[in-house]
Amino acid sequence: MLKLAIFGSGSGTNCQAIIDAVEAGTLDAEIKCVLSDVEDAFILKRARKHNIPAIHFDCAPFKTKLDGEAEEKVLQILKAHGVDFIALAGFMRIVKNGLLNAYAGRIVNIHPSLLPSFPGLDSGKQAYDYGVKFTGCTVHFVDAGVDTGAIINQRCVAIEDADTLNSLMTKIHEQEHEAYPEALQWIAEGRKVK
Ligand code: GAR
């Protein structure tokens, strides 16, 4: 069984999908805590509703990464909660070496494109503006690069002529909510995923 921490910065719909899969018995994991760098992020409210410890940590003085004292604090929180695996779900900061080394090979992320296409920010918009006919989502291991780690699971979404960026993002999110719990279950089962 995975002893999971979920990190997010926003609405937490992927976190919700993981919580729902655990509660439905389709994902063999225990969610030990949910962490956010954003104090009023809805992901924390979702966790509290399910009686999961929901913890905000302050990343100052850094604006785009989790490093320094904040990273040390996060490592203490993870240890105190008995976490052995980390799922990033809309966590909008770069994870640095302290966490990467402490949880080597045990941090995964969900990204809203078919990597290696459209890494970084606003990937749905990047794909929409480029005019590709298919995009999707990717679950991947996290390494020191930006969205470069080994790929575990992908889902494809067609971009139709009638799609707006909003309708495309809705379709991507629907696929994410299936692909992420599925990938975590493969890992929980000890399947070879890369
Ligand atoms: C998801 O679409 C996820 O793929 C994306 O943020 C969204 C979070 O939604 N992540 C990234 O862009 C990371 N680079 P959620 O908070 O509702 O799960």
Residues whose N, C-alpha, C, O or C-beta is under 5 A from the ligand:
A	BS01	GAR	G10 S11 G12 T13 N14 C15 A89 G90 F91 I110 H111 P112 G120
